[in-house]
Amino acid sequence: MQHDWFRGLAVTVRFDDQRDVVLVVANNGRVPTLELPAATIVSATVDAGVLRVVGGFADETAIALKLPPADSAGIAAALSTQLHLPRAPRVVTRAEAASLATETYVVIEGRCWSLANHGVLDGIALLGMTTAIEFNAPYRITGFYRRTDREELRVISAQHLNPPVEWYAGATVRVLYAPERELLVLQAIGGHTFREPAGTYMLQLPPQTIAWVAADRDRLTFEGDLTRTGYGSTTTLAPIAADDARAIFTLLDERFQIPRTPRSLAIHEVPAIAAPTLVQLEGTYRPGHLEGPNFDGGIQLANAGHLEPGAGYLVTGFLYPAFIPVGSYVGYTGPRVYPLSIASR
């Protein structure tokens, strides 16, 4: 049976209780009837005279209708009263999601990344995302969960739980800091194009292991252990405005005291280092197993190259302390150095 919930100048809203469907019917009969599943309507509001209904509608999550102002206000009020809107999503964990009934309105937190056609939250396909997703960043996603041949979430809203902070915006480049991932992001502005690194519009660097930066007119060159973001020991950002290069050089000095001065460290002081530190170490190279130490102090010298067994060297680079792995782990766990320079002694 159908029940009229609202009759206005242009449309009538009815509820079909057998099908659990809301019908929006044009009074003049010239527009096809709009059918909305009542259980998936989340909210009905009026914005600048436009009726906006949010919910899980096939492949859409929002429908906007331009109607006479009285009709828009009346429909929003009728839906809100009859369906007890706005609905509150069910807060679930990723583990709980697998046991949900299909088309459940939920909010889930987890790490997200992008594939070719959609985003992903811990294995759940995110459909209808309208904003770019920061790789492996934490998000709070609200939407309708369903299972077909895969788990899906039709997204209504997405909140970045630790969004990047803008530190600088110049003529050609913007500097952001992503605190949760501890990454420095240098992003092109206003259609500007970088030639170096080739094919990039956004350079991401780990600021804790940048040793030196050089500003040379329209170029910024970074040196350090940049392997975390795939740039080896050095990379250059160019071209950029000379004013931007100077400003970023000053910003890095103020925020991270870059360029850094290597700390001269005796071998017996290595265990006292608790975080990645730019150091100078003098010791002897002793080749060994690839998953073991090869330098004095039980240190593994990464990328040692062609060093002479038993010879002494002065190594400048980032010292990483030993760590205790959580769970199963395959690999070296002792102290290691990523060398930036190696000199014979």
Buried (B, 14 or more C-beta within 10 A) or exposed (E): EEEEBBBBEBBBBBBBEEEEBBBBBEEEEEEEEBBBBBBBBBBBBBEEEEBBBBBBBEEEBEBEBEBEEEBBBBBBBBBBEBBEBEBEBEEBEBEEBEEBEEBBBBBBBBBBBBEEEBBBBBEBBBBBBEEEBBEEBBBBBBBBBBBEEEBBBBBBBBEBEEBBEEBBEBEBBBBBBBEBBEBBBBBBBEEBEBEBBEEBEEBBBBBBBBBBBEBEEBBBBBBBBBBBBEBEBEBBBBBBBBEBBBBBBEBBEEEBEBBBEBEEBEBEBBEEBEEBBBBBBBBBBBBEEEEEBBBBBBBBBBEBEEBEEEEEBBBBBBBBBBEEEEEEEEEBEBBBBBBBEBEEE
